[in-house]
Amino acid sequence: MSLESFETIYQRAAERKGGEKSLESLLSKPLSQKQLLKLTDAKILSEMTKKVFQSGFVWRVVQNKWPSFEEVFFNFDIEKLLMMPPDMVERKATDKRIIRNLTKVKSIQNNALMINEITKEHGNFVSWLANWPVDNMIGLWNELKKRGDRLGGNTGPYALRAIGKDTFLLTRDVEAYFRNHQIIDGGLRSKKSLKTIQNSFNQWHQTSGRSMQELSMLVSFGVGENRV
């Protein structure tokens, strides 16, 4: 089927959300390039780690415990985390102030290593992340999955959204849209489906000037029972 225009998607979302003014109030935007470049590696690792722990768990509980996570893990200082010996990692995984999950705790050091390695390759991890082109977000997702730890599936994309990097998300509503309109028919994360979805968002991005984040939200607002 031919791809719907941005205008069609926007008007559908507006009708379901009480008009254009109400719809616009619900949309959020990613950080600008300038804002992204001001982020620290520690902030980025903190957000990645939060999403790792929130995956399959109650998000509110993780959020409430986050000040303790920051304290236990040296405010996510990359150099300090890389110096932790295995026995220290295991001890920290038993700290009652955090959510005790050894596998996820180990991912903190592993993802610190990823950040460190990319910094050595490109000079600066934040620049590498900020300059990644939005027309190939599935490529960035794949890099996080391949080089990071527990950043596959939706975890990596949700971490990027939390950091402020512009990305669309494959939520249930977004997936439903692409299936209902027969744009994809195979596995959601097959290479063919991901490429088709990326190309669709690229086209909407080019014609509307909207961020991938806004476009993703607009698509989801037109699906399911999320009415006002």
Secondary structure, 3 states (H helix, E strand, C coil): CCCCCHHHHHHHHHHHCCCHHHHHHHCCCCCCHHHHCCCCHHHHHHHHHHHHHHCCCCHHHHHHHHHHHHHHCHHHCHHHHHCCCHHHHHHHCCCCCCCCCHHHHHHHHHHHHHHHHHHHHHCCHHHHHHCCCHHHHHHHHHHHHHHCCCCCCCHHHHHHHHHCCCCCCCCHHHHHHHHHCCCCCCCCCCHHHHHHHHHHHHHHHHHHCCCHHHHHHHHHHCCCCCCC
